[in-house]
Amino acid sequence: MDDTLNNKKIISWALYDWANSAYATVVMAGFFPIYFKQYWASSLSSQESTYQIGLANSIASLVIVLIAPIVGSIADQAGNRKRFLLFFTYMGLITCAALFFVGENDWKLSILLYVVATIGFSGGVCFSDSLLLSVSEKNKLDVVSALGYAMGYIGGGLLFAFCVWLVRSPEIMGLNSSLEAMKVSFLLVAIWWAVFSVPIFLFVKEPARTNNNSRGISVIFSGFSTLFKTFKSIRQYKIVFTFLLAYWFYIDGVDTIVRMAVDYGLALNINSADLIMALLVTQFIGFPSAIGFGYLGNQLGTKLGIQIAIVMYIVVVIWAYQLNSVWEFYMLAVMIGLVQGGIQSLSRSLYASIIPASRSAEFFGFYNMLGKFSAVIGPIMMAWVVVLTGSHRIAMLSIVVLFVVGWVLLRYVDVDKARQLVN
């Protein structure tokens, strides 16, 4: 680990997770839904404002589903992953900062900016993931990937903790209200994102292009052509295909819990202050736990580490089904913090180790596409179960199916054989 921490390019790469996690934590999971309902969309009914937020998230996810594989294949051929990373990063942080200037009841503009910022965030994740093989040796992928997630948890958590303090005590900073403090938080996230993204552009080298003959518009056409070839390639890499299928199911469960946990807590009459504190608990426990899972992957095997995390998620969901008190919600936040960073980091490093290094951006385009597609389907599934049964508890329990199917499919992923094929 000491060598890892002394490696400038690894730390620079991991700092990108530190930078962009502020958006995921403070804006997406934290303050945007609250500020939208209470300020930008105060003229709308509660049902209508909820619908608009849900639609915005689905649209942003769907856009990434459609474009990630295409721009990934273009980046591989042109050798410009970092240019795409720069584009999506500043698309995200500029539109996030623009939320600060949106006026009261201007909900249409706020939704538009939120969609664009979320696309920027998700696109940036795709291209930072594709640079993992550029900064890490094959035998250190688990530890380096875990370091990135750990930095994300602590970075996003630190800024979120400051913003929560600011919202609770706005007068200390000369602000008039908690709502004004939330508005300032959007600007702070953009600044944080911009500053801590600088190292990855300065110190992480761009991998070589895979098609030295492509130039200009021909790269774009070649990128579209490569998209269709990648579908065929992934089917030929049967082990990679099986892993992606397993990943789609279990990460669907993970993302559904992330997006629906607050709604579930509110349905059980847990107050919003406790929900925000539980989110902070998850963030700060996720920091050392992501590092710990990186070492677990090295000692026991990456696949086994993921399977252990999936089993813990199954326990979380079953416990949540019979949840009756606030302290139990905090205990579930602790358990999620223990495994969330681990399952994400080990999945990323396992995938990086079984794909061709020369086509990493292209293949990670598909990887991130599946992750974002799960963010479209999972919450909808839970919502339909609520409609059909009238029970939030049964809706939560239904997520177990996703984890079980993912765990079973993962059993058929022969990691050693896959690594031999791409080496």
C-alpha positions as a LaTeX table, in Angstrom:
\begin{tabular}{lrrr}
\hline
Residue & $x$ (\AA) & $y$ (\AA) & $z$ (\AA) \\
\hline
Met1 & 0.00 & 0.00 & 0.00 \\
Asp2 & 2.92 & 2.35 & 0.73 \\
Asp3 & 4.11 & 2.05 & $-2.88$ \\
Thr4 & 0.59 & 2.78 & $-4.05$ \\
Leu5 & 0.32 & 5.92 & $-1.93$ \\
Asn6 & 3.72 & 7.11 & $-3.17$ \\
Asn7 & 2.73 & 6.73 & $-6.81$ \\
Lys8 & 1.79 & 10.15 & $-8.19$ \\
Lys9 & $-0.27$ & 8.87 & $-11.11$ \\
Ile10 & $-2.30$ & 6.51 & $-8.89$ \\
Ile11 & $-3.07$ & 9.24 & $-6.36$ \\
Ser12 & $-3.94$ & 11.64 & $-9.18$ \\
Trp13 & $-6.33$ & 9.09 & $-10.67$ \\
Ala14 & $-7.92$ & 8.35 & $-7.27$ \\
Leu15 & $-8.40$ & 12.07 & $-6.61$ \\
Tyr16 & $-10.89$ & 12.16 & $-9.47$ \\
Asp17 & $-13.18$ & 9.94 & $-7.36$ \\
Trp18 & $-12.57$ & 12.37 & $-4.46$ \\
Ala19 & $-13.59$ & 15.22 & $-6.78$ \\
Asn20 & $-16.73$ & 13.94 & $-8.51$ \\
Ser21 & $-18.16$ & 12.05 & $-5.53$ \\
Ala22 & $-19.13$ & 15.42 & $-4.08$ \\
Tyr23 & $-21.75$ & 15.69 & $-6.83$ \\
Ala24 & $-23.10$ & 12.18 & $-6.23$ \\
Thr25 & $-23.35$ & 12.69 & $-2.47$ \\
Val26 & $-24.23$ & 16.35 & $-1.94$ \\
Val27 & $-26.38$ & 16.96 & $-5.04$ \\
Met28 & $-27.86$ & 13.67 & $-6.28$ \\
Ala29 & $-28.38$ & 11.83 & $-2.99$ \\
Gly30 & $-28.63$ & 14.84 & $-0.70$ \\
Phe31 & $-29.86$ & 18.33 & $-1.45$ \\
Phe32 & $-31.21$ & 18.53 & $-5.01$ \\
Pro33 & $-34.48$ & 16.64 & $-4.29$ \\
Ile34 & $-35.11$ & 18.73 & $-1.16$ \\
Tyr35 & $-34.30$ & 22.09 & $-2.76$ \\
Phe36 & $-36.27$ & 21.22 & $-5.87$ \\
Lys37 & $-39.42$ & 20.46 & $-3.92$ \\
Gln38 & $-39.16$ & 23.40 & $-1.53$ \\
Tyr39 & $-37.92$ & 26.16 & $-3.85$ \\
Trp40 & $-37.73$ & 25.51 & $-7.58$ \\
Ala41 & $-40.92$ & 23.44 & $-7.78$ \\
Ser42 & $-42.84$ & 24.87 & $-4.83$ \\
Ser43 & $-45.72$ & 25.68 & $-7.20$ \\
Leu44 & $-46.08$ & 22.00 & $-8.20$ \\
Ser45 & $-47.85$ & 19.31 & $-6.25$ \\
Ser46 & $-45.71$ & 16.82 & $-4.32$ \\
Gln47 & $-46.62$ & 14.06 & $-6.77$ \\
Glu48 & $-45.71$ & 16.18 & $-9.80$ \\
Ser49 & $-42.35$ & 17.27 & $-8.38$ \\
Thr50 & $-41.48$ & 13.66 & $-7.51$ \\
Tyr51 & $-42.40$ & 12.61 & $-11.04$ \\
Gln52 & $-40.15$ & 15.31 & $-12.55$ \\
Ile53 & $-37.16$ & 14.25 & $-10.41$ \\
Gly54 & $-37.68$ & 10.60 & $-11.33$ \\
Leu55 & $-38.00$ & 11.44 & $-15.01$ \\
Ala56 & $-34.84$ & 13.57 & $-14.90$ \\
Asn57 & $-32.82$ & 10.73 & $-13.39$ \\
Ser58 & $-34.14$ & 8.25 & $-15.95$ \\
Ile59 & $-33.39$ & 10.57 & $-18.89$ \\
Ala60 & $-29.82$ & 11.23 & $-17.70$ \\
Ser61 & $-29.21$ & 7.50 & $-17.22$ \\
Leu62 & $-30.71$ & 6.65 & $-20.59$ \\
Val63 & $-28.51$ & 9.17 & $-22.41$ \\
Ile64 & $-25.39$ & 7.59 & $-20.89$ \\
Val65 & $-26.68$ & 4.13 & $-21.81$ \\
Leu66 & $-26.89$ & 5.25 & $-25.44$ \\
Ile67 & $-23.68$ & 7.25 & $-25.80$ \\
Ala68 & $-21.15$ & 5.59 & $-23.45$ \\
Pro69 & $-20.22$ & 2.67 & $-25.75$ \\
Ile70 & $-20.00$ & 4.95 & $-28.80$ \\
Val71 & $-17.78$ & 7.65 & $-27.28$ \\
Gly72 & $-15.76$ & 4.93 & $-25.55$ \\
Ser73 & $-14.88$ & 3.24 & $-28.83$ \\
Ile74 & $-14.10$ & 6.62 & $-30.42$ \\
Ala75 & $-11.78$ & 7.47 & $-27.50$ \\
Asp76 & $-9.92$ & 4.15 & $-27.81$ \\
Gln77 & $-9.21$ & 4.67 & $-31.50$ \\
Ala78 & $-8.33$ & 8.35 & $-31.31$ \\
Gly79 & $-6.30$ & 7.99 & $-28.11$ \\
Asn80 & $-8.14$ & 10.88 & $-26.45$ \\
Arg81 & $-9.75$ & 9.45 & $-23.34$ \\
Lys82 & $-8.56$ & 12.44 & $-21.32$ \\
Arg83 & $-10.18$ & 14.90 & $-23.73$ \\
Phe84 & $-13.51$ & 13.15 & $-23.31$ \\
Leu85 & $-12.95$ & 13.09 & $-19.55$ \\
Leu86 & $-12.28$ & 16.83 & $-19.60$ \\
Phe87 & $-15.39$ & 17.48 & $-21.69$ \\
Phe88 & $-17.75$ & 15.52 & $-19.45$ \\
Thr89 & $-16.15$ & 16.84 & $-16.25$ \\
Tyr90 & $-16.63$ & 20.47 & $-17.16$ \\
Met91 & $-20.05$ & 19.82 & $-18.64$ \\
Gly92 & $-21.02$ & 18.48 & $-15.22$ \\
Leu93 & $-19.42$ & 21.02 & $-12.94$ \\
Ile94 & $-20.44$ & 24.09 & $-14.97$ \\
Thr95 & $-24.11$ & 23.09 & $-15.06$ \\
Cys96 & $-23.93$ & 22.17 & $-11.36$ \\
Ala97 & $-22.61$ & 25.66 & $-10.61$ \\
Ala98 & $-25.37$ & 27.15 & $-12.79$ \\
Leu99 & $-27.98$ & 25.71 & $-10.38$ \\
Phe100 & $-26.88$ & 28.42 & $-7.94$ \\
Phe101 & $-28.32$ & 31.09 & $-10.25$ \\
Val102 & $-31.72$ & 29.47 & $-10.94$ \\
Gly103 & $-34.60$ & 31.49 & $-9.56$ \\
Glu104 & $-37.60$ & 30.45 & $-7.49$ \\
Asn105 & $-40.25$ & 28.34 & $-9.27$ \\
Asp106 & $-38.04$ & 28.00 & $-12.36$ \\
Trp107 & $-38.27$ & 24.21 & $-12.11$ \\
Lys108 & $-37.90$ & 23.53 & $-15.84$ \\
Leu109 & $-34.48$ & 25.18 & $-16.00$ \\
Ser110 & $-33.33$ & 23.48 & $-12.80$ \\
Ile111 & $-34.35$ & 20.07 & $-14.14$ \\
Leu112 & $-32.56$ & 20.72 & $-17.44$ \\
Leu113 & $-29.35$ & 21.74 & $-15.69$ \\
Tyr114 & $-29.59$ & 18.74 & $-13.36$ \\
Val115 & $-29.96$ & 16.33 & $-16.29$ \\
Val116 & $-26.93$ & 17.79 & $-18.09$ \\
Ala117 & $-24.85$ & 17.82 & $-14.88$ \\
Thr118 & $-25.72$ & 14.18 & $-14.20$ \\
Ile119 & $-24.77$ & 13.20 & $-17.75$ \\
Gly120 & $-21.45$ & 14.99 & $-17.21$ \\
Phe121 & $-20.91$ & 13.16 & $-13.93$ \\
Ser122 & $-21.71$ & 9.73 & $-15.42$ \\
Gly123 & $-19.63$ & 10.33 & $-18.56$ \\
Gly124 & $-16.68$ & 11.38 & $-16.43$ \\
Val125 & $-16.94$ & 8.17 & $-14.41$ \\
Cys126 & $-16.82$ & 6.14 & $-17.63$ \\
Phe127 & $-13.56$ & 7.71 & $-18.80$ \\
Ser128 & $-11.86$ & 7.81 & $-15.42$ \\
Asp129 & $-12.62$ & 4.09 & $-15.08$ \\
Ser130 & $-11.06$ & 3.46 & $-18.50$ \\
Leu131 & $-7.78$ & 5.01 & $-17.27$ \\
Leu132 & $-7.44$ & 2.47 & $-14.44$ \\
Leu133 & $-5.24$ & 0.19 & $-16.58$ \\
Ser134 & $-3.02$ & 3.17 & $-17.37$ \\
Val135 & $-2.11$ & 3.80 & $-13.74$ \\
Ser136 & $-2.07$ & 0.33 & $-12.19$ \\
Glu137 & $-0.21$ & $-2.91$ & $-12.74$ \\
Lys138 & $-2.42$ & $-5.95$ & $-13.23$ \\
Asn139 & $-1.55$ & $-7.42$ & $-9.82$ \\
Lys140 & $-2.54$ & $-4.20$ & $-8.02$ \\
Leu141 & $-5.88$ & $-3.52$ & $-9.69$ \\
Asp142 & $-7.93$ & $-4.50$ & $-6.62$ \\
Val143 & $-6.00$ & $-2.18$ & $-4.28$ \\
Val144 & $-5.87$ & 0.76 & $-6.70$ \\
Ser145 & $-9.57$ & 0.49 & $-7.60$ \\
Ala146 & $-10.43$ & 0.29 & $-3.90$ \\
Leu147 & $-8.29$ & 3.35 & $-3.22$ \\
Gly148 & $-10.33$ & 5.30 & $-5.78$ \\
Tyr149 & $-13.64$ & 4.38 & $-4.14$ \\
Ala150 & $-12.22$ & 5.06 & $-0.68$ \\
Met151 & $-11.07$ & 8.53 & $-1.77$ \\
Gly152 & $-14.53$ & 9.09 & $-3.22$ \\
Tyr153 & $-16.22$ & 8.22 & 0.05 \\
Ile154 & $-14.02$ & 10.41 & 2.19 \\
Gly155 & $-13.96$ & 13.33 & $-0.27$ \\
Gly156 & $-17.69$ & 13.33 & $-0.91$ \\
Gly157 & $-18.33$ & 12.72 & 2.78 \\
Leu158 & $-16.16$ & 15.61 & 3.96 \\
Leu159 & $-17.85$ & 18.14 & 1.69 \\
Phe160 & $-21.27$ & 16.72 & 2.51 \\
Ala161 & $-20.55$ & 17.01 & 6.25 \\
Phe162 & $-19.53$ & 20.65 & 5.77 \\
Cys163 & $-22.65$ & 21.38 & 3.71 \\
Val164 & $-24.90$ & 19.71 & 6.30 \\
Trp165 & $-23.30$ & 21.89 & 8.99 \\
Leu166 & $-23.83$ & 24.93 & 6.76 \\
Val167 & $-27.51$ & 24.06 & 6.25 \\
Arg168 & $-28.05$ & 23.57 & 9.98 \\
Ser169 & $-26.23$ & 26.79 & 10.95 \\
Pro170 & $-26.52$ & 29.16 & 7.95 \\
Glu171 & $-26.20$ & 32.28 & 10.11 \\
Ile172 & $-22.57$ & 31.42 & 10.93 \\
Met173 & $-21.63$ & 32.09 & 7.29 \\
Gly174 & $-23.94$ & 35.10 & 7.01 \\
Leu175 & $-26.65$ & 33.22 & 5.11 \\
Asn176 & $-30.34$ & 33.94 & 5.65 \\
Ser177 & $-31.77$ & 30.40 & 5.68 \\
Ser178 & $-31.15$ & 26.70 & 5.29 \\
Leu179 & $-32.48$ & 26.89 & 1.74 \\
Glu180 & $-29.93$ & 29.56 & 0.87 \\
Ala181 & $-27.21$ & 27.34 & 2.35 \\
Met182 & $-28.34$ & 24.47 & 0.12 \\
Lys183 & $-28.11$ & 26.78 & $-2.87$ \\
Val184 & $-24.54$ & 27.71 & $-1.94$ \\
Ser185 & $-23.76$ & 24.00 & $-1.66$ \\
Phe186 & $-24.29$ & 23.54 & $-5.41$ \\
Leu187 & $-21.60$ & 26.15 & $-6.06$ \\
Leu188 & $-19.24$ & 24.55 & $-3.52$ \\
Val189 & $-19.62$ & 21.17 & $-5.21$ \\
Ala190 & $-18.66$ & 22.65 & $-8.59$ \\
Ile191 & $-15.56$ & 24.32 & $-7.12$ \\
Trp192 & $-14.55$ & 21.14 & $-5.30$ \\
Trp193 & $-15.06$ & 19.07 & $-8.47$ \\
Ala194 & $-12.98$ & 21.48 & $-10.58$ \\
Val195 & $-10.04$ & 21.80 & $-8.16$ \\
Phe196 & $-9.53$ & 18.12 & $-7.36$ \\
Ser197 & $-9.95$ & 17.02 & $-11.00$ \\
Val198 & $-6.78$ & 18.86 & $-12.02$ \\
Pro199 & $-4.24$ & 16.13 & $-11.01$ \\
Ile200 & $-5.68$ & 13.43 & $-13.30$ \\
Phe201 & $-5.20$ & 15.73 & $-16.31$ \\
Leu202 & $-1.66$ & 16.69 & $-15.29$ \\
Phe203 & $-0.15$ & 13.42 & $-14.12$ \\
Val204 & $-2.04$ & 10.51 & $-15.74$ \\
Lys205 & $-0.71$ & 9.64 & $-19.19$ \\
Glu206 & $-3.02$ & 8.97 & $-22.12$ \\
Pro207 & $-2.82$ & 5.36 & $-23.42$ \\
Ala208 & $-1.76$ & 4.85 & $-27.03$ \\
Arg209 & $-4.43$ & 5.03 & $-29.73$ \\
Thr210 & $-5.61$ & 1.74 & $-31.21$ \\
Asn211 & $-6.05$ & 3.05 & $-34.76$ \\
Asn212 & $-3.20$ & 5.27 & $-35.92$ \\
Asn213 & $-4.72$ & 5.75 & $-39.38$ \\
Ser214 & $-7.99$ & 7.32 & $-38.26$ \\
Arg215 & $-8.30$ & 11.09 & $-38.38$ \\
Gly216 & $-11.07$ & 13.66 & $-37.92$ \\
Ile217 & $-14.53$ & 12.62 & $-38.97$ \\
Ser218 & $-13.30$ & 9.13 & $-39.89$ \\
Val219 & $-12.71$ & 8.46 & $-36.18$ \\
Ile220 & $-16.38$ & 9.17 & $-35.48$ \\
Phe221 & $-17.61$ & 6.82 & $-38.19$ \\
Ser222 & $-15.10$ & 4.24 & $-37.05$ \\
Gly223 & $-16.37$ & 4.64 & $-33.50$ \\
Phe224 & $-19.93$ & 3.80 & $-34.54$ \\
Ser225 & $-18.63$ & 0.81 & $-36.50$ \\
Thr226 & $-16.64$ & $-0.35$ & $-33.49$ \\
Leu227 & $-19.75$ & $-0.15$ & $-31.33$ \\
Phe228 & $-21.39$ & $-2.95$ & $-33.30$ \\
Lys229 & $-18.15$ & $-4.94$ & $-33.38$ \\
Thr230 & $-17.94$ & $-4.64$ & $-29.59$ \\
Phe231 & $-21.32$ & $-6.30$ & $-29.20$ \\
Lys232 & $-19.94$ & $-9.24$ & $-31.16$ \\
Ser233 & $-16.65$ & $-9.17$ & $-29.26$ \\
Ile234 & $-18.29$ & $-9.30$ & $-25.86$ \\
Arg235 & $-20.34$ & $-12.29$ & $-26.99$ \\
Gln236 & $-17.10$ & $-13.96$ & $-28.10$ \\
Tyr237 & $-15.54$ & $-13.19$ & $-24.70$ \\
Lys238 & $-18.06$ & $-15.48$ & $-23.04$ \\
Ile239 & $-16.59$ & $-15.08$ & $-19.57$ \\
Val240 & $-16.73$ & $-11.29$ & $-19.87$ \\
Phe241 & $-20.32$ & $-11.54$ & $-21.08$ \\
Thr242 & $-21.30$ & $-13.75$ & $-18.12$ \\
Phe243 & $-19.66$ & $-11.35$ & $-15.68$ \\
Leu244 & $-21.47$ & $-8.37$ & $-17.22$ \\
Leu245 & $-24.77$ & $-10.21$ & $-16.90$ \\
Ala246 & $-24.08$ & $-11.01$ & $-13.23$ \\
Tyr247 & $-22.93$ & $-7.43$ & $-12.64$ \\
Trp248 & $-26.12$ & $-6.05$ & $-14.20$ \\
Phe249 & $-28.26$ & $-7.92$ & $-11.67$ \\
Tyr250 & $-26.36$ & $-7.31$ & $-8.45$ \\
Ile251 & $-25.38$ & $-3.69$ & $-9.19$ \\
Asp252 & $-29.06$ & $-3.09$ & $-9.99$ \\
Gly253 & $-29.77$ & $-4.07$ & $-6.40$ \\
Val254 & $-26.98$ & $-1.84$ & $-5.07$ \\
Asp255 & $-28.13$ & 1.21 & $-7.06$ \\
Thr256 & $-31.77$ & 0.66 & $-6.13$ \\
Ile257 & $-30.88$ & 0.70 & $-2.43$ \\
Val258 & $-28.82$ & 3.89 & $-2.89$ \\
Arg259 & $-31.64$ & 5.70 & $-4.69$ \\
Met260 & $-34.60$ & 4.38 & $-2.71$ \\
Ala261 & $-33.24$ & 4.17 & 0.86 \\
Val262 & $-34.35$ & 7.69 & 1.84 \\
Asp263 & $-37.80$ & 7.16 & 0.32 \\
Tyr264 & $-38.10$ & 3.86 & 2.21 \\
Gly265 & $-37.05$ & 5.49 & 5.47 \\
Leu266 & $-39.60$ & 8.27 & 5.05 \\
Ala267 & $-42.30$ & 5.67 & 4.35 \\
Leu268 & $-41.46$ & 4.12 & 7.73 \\
Asn269 & $-41.77$ & 7.57 & 9.39 \\
Ile270 & $-38.05$ & 8.08 & 10.03 \\
Asn271 & $-37.36$ & 11.81 & 10.06 \\
Ser272 & $-35.18$ & 13.50 & 7.47 \\
Ala273 & $-32.49$ & 14.54 & 9.96 \\
Asp274 & $-31.84$ & 10.90 & 10.86 \\
Leu275 & $-31.82$ & 9.95 & 7.17 \\
Ile276 & $-29.15$ & 12.56 & 6.39 \\
Met277 & $-27.04$ & 11.47 & 9.36 \\
Ala278 & $-27.33$ & 7.84 & 8.24 \\
Leu279 & $-26.07$ & 8.88 & 4.80 \\
Leu280 & $-23.06$ & 10.51 & 6.45 \\
Val281 & $-22.41$ & 7.32 & 8.43 \\
Thr282 & $-22.42$ & 5.29 & 5.21 \\
Gln283 & $-19.97$ & 7.70 & 3.57 \\
Phe284 & $-17.36$ & 7.63 & 6.31 \\
Ile285 & $-17.55$ & 3.90 & 6.98 \\
Gly286 & $-17.27$ & 3.35 & 3.23 \\
Phe287 & $-13.77$ & 4.92 & 3.22 \\
Pro288 & $-11.83$ & 2.30 & 5.24 \\
Ser289 & $-14.13$ & $-0.49$ & 4.08 \\
Ala290 & $-13.35$ & 0.09 & 0.40 \\
Ile291 & $-9.63$ & $-0.16$ & 1.22 \\
Gly292 & $-10.28$ & $-3.29$ & 3.28 \\
Phe293 & $-12.16$ & $-4.97$ & 0.46 \\
Gly294 & $-9.24$ & $-4.22$ & $-1.86$ \\
Tyr295 & $-6.96$ & $-6.28$ & 0.40 \\
Leu296 & $-9.69$ & $-8.91$ & 0.77 \\
Gly297 & $-9.74$ & $-9.25$ & $-2.99$ \\
Asn298 & $-5.97$ & $-9.71$ & $-3.04$ \\
Gln299 & $-5.99$ & $-12.33$ & $-0.27$ \\
Leu300 & $-9.14$ & $-14.36$ & $-1.03$ \\
Gly301 & $-9.73$ & $-13.56$ & $-4.70$ \\
Thr302 & $-11.69$ & $-10.76$ & $-6.32$ \\
Lys303 & $-14.70$ & $-12.88$ & $-7.22$ \\
Leu304 & $-15.05$ & $-14.30$ & $-3.70$ \\
Gly305 & $-14.84$ & $-10.78$ & $-2.27$ \\
Ile306 & $-17.75$ & $-9.71$ & $-4.48$ \\
Gln307 & $-19.78$ & $-12.78$ & $-3.48$ \\
Ile308 & $-19.24$ & $-12.00$ & 0.21 \\
Ala309 & $-20.48$ & $-8.44$ & $-0.39$ \\
Ile310 & $-23.58$ & $-9.74$ & $-2.22$ \\
Val311 & $-24.44$ & $-12.02$ & 0.72 \\
Met312 & $-24.15$ & $-9.06$ & 3.09 \\
Tyr313 & $-26.52$ & $-7.07$ & 0.87 \\
Ile314 & $-29.04$ & $-9.91$ & 1.03 \\
Val315 & $-28.85$ & $-9.73$ & 4.83 \\
Val316 & $-29.37$ & $-5.94$ & 4.67 \\
Val317 & $-32.49$ & $-6.26$ & 2.52 \\
Ile318 & $-34.05$ & $-8.97$ & 4.69 \\
Trp319 & $-33.35$ & $-6.91$ & 7.82 \\
Ala320 & $-34.79$ & $-3.79$ & 6.17 \\
Tyr321 & $-37.99$ & $-5.73$ & 5.44 \\
Gln322 & $-38.72$ & $-6.07$ & 9.17 \\
Leu323 & $-37.18$ & $-2.73$ & 10.24 \\
Asn324 & $-39.09$ & $-1.07$ & 13.10 \\
Ser325 & $-36.80$ & 1.49 & 14.74 \\
Val326 & $-34.38$ & 4.32 & 13.99 \\
Trp327 & $-31.39$ & 2.52 & 15.52 \\
Glu328 & $-31.94$ & $-0.38$ & 13.11 \\
Phe329 & $-31.83$ & 2.07 & 10.19 \\
Tyr330 & $-28.47$ & 3.32 & 11.47 \\
Met331 & $-27.20$ & $-0.26$ & 11.75 \\
Leu332 & $-28.23$ & $-0.89$ & 8.14 \\
Ala333 & $-26.37$ & 2.29 & 7.14 \\
Val334 & $-23.27$ & 0.85 & 8.82 \\
Met335 & $-23.63$ & $-2.47$ & 7.00 \\
Ile336 & $-24.13$ & $-0.76$ & 3.65 \\
Gly337 & $-21.07$ & 1.38 & 4.29 \\
Leu338 & $-19.06$ & $-1.79$ & 4.95 \\
Val339 & $-19.86$ & $-3.34$ & 1.56 \\
Gln340 & $-20.93$ & $-0.63$ & $-0.90$ \\
Gly341 & $-17.46$ & 0.65 & $-1.76$ \\
Gly342 & $-16.09$ & $-2.89$ & $-1.73$ \\
Ile343 & $-18.54$ & $-4.36$ & $-4.20$ \\
Gln344 & $-18.07$ & $-1.39$ & $-6.55$ \\
Ser345 & $-14.27$ & $-1.34$ & $-6.41$ \\
Leu346 & $-13.82$ & $-5.11$ & $-6.73$ \\
Ser347 & $-16.28$ & $-5.24$ & $-9.64$ \\
Arg348 & $-14.33$ & $-2.53$ & $-11.44$ \\
Ser349 & $-10.96$ & $-4.17$ & $-10.85$ \\
Leu350 & $-12.19$ & $-7.66$ & $-11.79$ \\
Tyr351 & $-13.65$ & $-6.34$ & $-15.03$ \\
Ala352 & $-10.46$ & $-4.41$ & $-15.82$ \\
Ser353 & $-8.45$ & $-7.61$ & $-15.37$ \\
Ile354 & $-10.49$ & $-9.71$ & $-17.83$ \\
Ile355 & $-10.82$ & $-7.27$ & $-20.76$ \\
Pro356 & $-8.29$ & $-6.34$ & $-23.49$ \\
Ala357 & $-6.25$ & $-3.38$ & $-22.21$ \\
Ser358 & $-6.10$ & $-1.80$ & $-25.67$ \\
Arg359 & $-9.92$ & $-1.54$ & $-25.77$ \\
Ser360 & $-10.49$ & $-0.47$ & $-22.16$ \\
Ala361 & $-12.52$ & 2.71 & $-22.85$ \\
Glu362 & $-14.74$ & 0.84 & $-25.30$ \\
Phe363 & $-15.34$ & $-2.08$ & $-22.93$ \\
Phe364 & $-15.81$ & 0.22 & $-19.94$ \\
Gly365 & $-18.41$ & 2.04 & $-22.02$ \\
Phe366 & $-20.48$ & $-1.14$ & $-21.89$ \\
Tyr367 & $-19.69$ & $-1.66$ & $-18.22$ \\
Asn368 & $-20.92$ & 1.81 & $-17.30$ \\
Met369 & $-23.86$ & 1.45 & $-19.67$ \\
Leu370 & $-25.07$ & $-1.55$ & $-17.69$ \\
Gly371 & $-24.57$ & 0.29 & $-14.42$ \\
Lys372 & $-26.61$ & 3.25 & $-15.63$ \\
Phe373 & $-29.28$ & 0.99 & $-17.14$ \\
Ser374 & $-29.78$ & $-0.58$ & $-13.73$ \\
Ala375 & $-30.41$ & 2.93 & $-12.38$ \\
Val376 & $-33.32$ & 3.14 & $-14.80$ \\
Ile377 & $-34.93$ & $-0.25$ & $-14.12$ \\
Gly378 & $-34.35$ & $-0.95$ & $-10.41$ \\
Pro379 & $-36.33$ & 1.91 & $-8.84$ \\
Ile380 & $-39.15$ & 1.33 & $-11.33$ \\
Met381 & $-39.38$ & $-2.32$ & $-10.28$ \\
Met382 & $-39.65$ & $-1.33$ & $-6.63$ \\
Ala383 & $-42.27$ & 1.30 & $-7.44$ \\
Trp384 & $-44.42$ & $-1.25$ & $-9.29$ \\
Val385 & $-44.26$ & $-3.68$ & $-6.36$ \\
Val386 & $-45.52$ & $-0.89$ & $-4.11$ \\
Val387 & $-48.41$ & $-0.26$ & $-6.52$ \\
Leu388 & $-49.31$ & $-3.96$ & $-6.75$ \\
Thr389 & $-48.98$ & $-4.83$ & $-3.04$ \\
Gly390 & $-49.42$ & $-1.50$ & $-1.25$ \\
Ser391 & $-46.40$ & $-2.42$ & 0.90 \\
His392 & $-43.03$ & $-0.64$ & 0.92 \\
Arg393 & $-41.63$ & $-3.55$ & 2.92 \\
Ile394 & $-42.48$ & $-6.12$ & 0.25 \\
Ala395 & $-41.07$ & $-3.77$ & $-2.38$ \\
Met396 & $-37.78$ & $-3.64$ & $-0.49$ \\
Leu397 & $-37.74$ & $-7.42$ & $-0.08$ \\
Ser398 & $-38.16$ & $-7.90$ & $-3.84$ \\
Ile399 & $-34.61$ & $-6.60$ & $-4.34$ \\
Val400 & $-33.29$ & $-9.89$ & $-2.91$ \\
Val401 & $-34.05$ & $-11.50$ & $-6.28$ \\
Leu402 & $-31.52$ & $-9.25$ & $-8.01$ \\
Phe403 & $-28.74$ & $-10.15$ & $-5.59$ \\
Val404 & $-29.46$ & $-13.89$ & $-5.69$ \\
Val405 & $-29.44$ & $-14.02$ & $-9.50$ \\
Gly406 & $-26.23$ & $-11.97$ & $-9.62$ \\
Trp407 & $-24.52$ & $-14.26$ & $-7.10$ \\
Val408 & $-25.49$ & $-17.40$ & $-9.00$ \\
Leu409 & $-24.32$ & $-16.05$ & $-12.37$ \\
Leu410 & $-21.03$ & $-14.94$ & $-10.83$ \\
Arg411 & $-20.29$ & $-18.56$ & $-9.92$ \\
Tyr412 & $-19.91$ & $-19.32$ & $-13.63$ \\
Val413 & $-17.27$ & $-16.61$ & $-14.21$ \\
Asp414 & $-13.87$ & $-18.32$ & $-14.61$ \\
Val415 & $-11.63$ & $-15.39$ & $-13.74$ \\
Asp416 & $-8.29$ & $-17.19$ & $-14.15$ \\
Lys417 & $-9.19$ & $-18.43$ & $-17.64$ \\
Ala418 & $-10.40$ & $-14.98$ & $-18.69$ \\
Arg419 & $-7.18$ & $-13.34$ & $-17.53$ \\
Gln420 & $-5.12$ & $-15.86$ & $-19.47$ \\
Leu421 & $-7.05$ & $-15.10$ & $-22.64$ \\
Val422 & $-6.33$ & $-11.36$ & $-22.57$ \\
Asn423 & $-2.69$ & $-11.58$ & $-21.43$ \\
\hline
\end{tabular}
